[in-house]
Amino acid sequence: MKPLKYWKPEGFEISSYKYSLNERKNKTYTTSGSDNTGLCKYTYNELGFRGDTIHKDGFKIMSIGCSFTEGVGVENDETWPAQFTKLIPNGINMNFGTGGRSNDFICRCLISYFDLIKPDLVLIMYTFPHRREIFTKEGGIEPYIPTSVWGYLYETKAGKIIQKNLTDIQNDFSDLQNWYKNHLLISNYLENKNVSFIWNGTFLETDYTDKNRFDGDYKNFIDFAVDNSHPGPKHNLEYSKKLYSYFIDNQQVMKNTLK
């Protein structure tokens, strides 16, 4: 297997060992990540992501991130991508948020699915820099977090060795540089595509900024989701309103996206 196959929709997957996209395609669950309450519905489209069908016509908004973007602990229409989309005339919610994933994932996801989705606007909520992706010797791809272990890195002998070795050599500086590399790839890619984008750096702990950064006070939760770890519907709504205001007020930066 060649790793390059993961830079296109075919064979993309979110994990080669467990929790694959194929398990979620066109299905609805009542659990996701840290939410085991059974109180929320998680509806996934034909790609296996939580959002509208890719065949829906309108103003396509591609949102990418981790569980904060997927909306763990809230209903389908209570995520911040869904609530932002409601504010856009004829908006289509293309939510590619996936729990526990990394900035490596965000970059790979954008480049893999962009030409299929052809979004009119891209919204990125970067996650914690210490999260990474690894390619196994078999050509599979796995999420890696030094502080949380699951799937391949927890249940296989080879994975446990990789987890220990990666944790031993990881440091904050390399993590931040890895995020910056992904950010440059994303920025250059979208600028070459002439598509507007906004990125959130709330969880990066860096003062680096550019004309497309908007954090919108996402960290100080107004309310909590049912899992008591993620933001609730009120917080997601307030964030989406602030993001919408920023979007409208910066139409020159946004290349006059709404026409």
SULVEN-V43265 format. One record per pair of residues at least 12 apart in sequence whose C-alpha atoms are under 8 Angstrom apart, sorted by the first residue. I is the first residue (numbers start at 1). J is the second residue. Records with the same first field share a line. If there is no record, write none. Layout:
I = J, J
//
This chain:
1 = 138, 139
2 = 139
3 = 135, 139, 140
6 = 108, 112
7 = 108, 109, 111, 112
8 = 111, 112, 113
9 = 112, 113
12 = 112
14 = 141, 142, 143
15 = 140, 141, 142, 143
16 = 140, 141, 142
17 = 140, 142, 151, 152
18 = 151, 152
21 = 47, 48, 49
22 = 47, 48
23 = 48
24 = 44, 45, 48, 49
25 = 44, 45, 46, 47, 48, 49
26 = 43, 44, 45, 46, 47, 48
27 = 43, 44, 45
28 = 41, 42, 43, 44
29 = 41, 42, 43
30 = 42
32 = 72, 73, 99
33 = 67, 72, 99, 100
34 = 72, 73, 227, 229
35 = 72, 73, 226, 227
36 = 227
37 = 226, 227
39 = 226
40 = 73, 74, 75
41 = 75, 76
42 = 75, 76
43 = 76
49 = 95, 96, 97, 98
50 = 70, 76, 94, 95, 96, 97
51 = 76, 82, 93, 94, 95, 96
52 = 92, 93, 94, 95
53 = 94
54 = 94, 117
56 = 92
57 = 92
58 = 90, 91, 92
59 = 88, 89, 90, 91, 92, 119, 120
60 = 91, 92, 93, 94, 117, 118, 119, 120, 121
61 = 85, 91, 92, 93, 94, 95, 119, 120, 121, 122, 123
62 = 93, 94, 95, 96, 117, 119, 120, 121, 122, 123
63 = 81, 93, 94, 95, 96, 97, 122, 123, 124, 125
64 = 95, 96, 97, 98, 106, 109, 110, 122, 123, 124, 125
65 = 96, 97, 98, 101, 102, 103, 106, 124, 125, 126, 127
66 = 97, 98, 99, 100, 101, 102, 125, 126, 127
67 = 97, 98, 99, 100, 101
68 = 97, 99, 230, 231
69 = 81, 95, 96, 97, 98, 125
70 = 95, 96, 97, 98, 99
71 = 97, 230
72 = 99, 225, 227, 230
73 = 225, 226, 227, 228, 230, 231, 232
74 = 225, 226, 232, 233
78 = 232, 233, 236, 237
79 = 233, 236, 237
80 = 233, 236, 237, 239, 240
81 = 93, 94, 95, 240
82 = 95
83 = 236, 237, 240
84 = 237, 240, 241, 243, 244
87 = 244
96 = 109
100 = 143
101 = 127, 131, 132, 133, 143
102 = 126, 127, 128, 129, 131, 132, 133, 143
103 = 126, 127, 128, 129, 131, 132, 179, 182
104 = 132, 133, 179, 182
105 = 132, 133
106 = 124, 126
107 = 182, 183, 185, 186
110 = 186
111 = 186, 189
119 = 195
120 = 195, 196, 257
121 = 195, 196, 197, 257
122 = 195, 196, 197, 198
123 = 197, 198, 199
124 = 197, 198, 199, 200
125 = 199, 200, 201, 202
126 = 199, 200, 201, 202, 203, 204
127 = 201, 203, 204
128 = 203, 204
129 = 172, 175, 176, 178, 179, 203, 204
130 = 145, 146, 172, 175, 176
131 = 143, 144, 145, 146, 175
132 = 144, 145
144 = 163
146 = 163, 166, 167
176 = 204
195 = 255
196 = 253, 254, 255, 257
197 = 212, 254
198 = 212, 213, 214
199 = 212, 213, 214, 215
200 = 213, 214, 215, 216
201 = 213, 214, 215
202 = 215, 217, 218, 219
203 = 219
211 = 253
212 = 253
214 = 243, 246
216 = 239, 242, 243
217 = 239
218 = 235, 239
221 = 235
222 = 234, 235
223 = 235
//
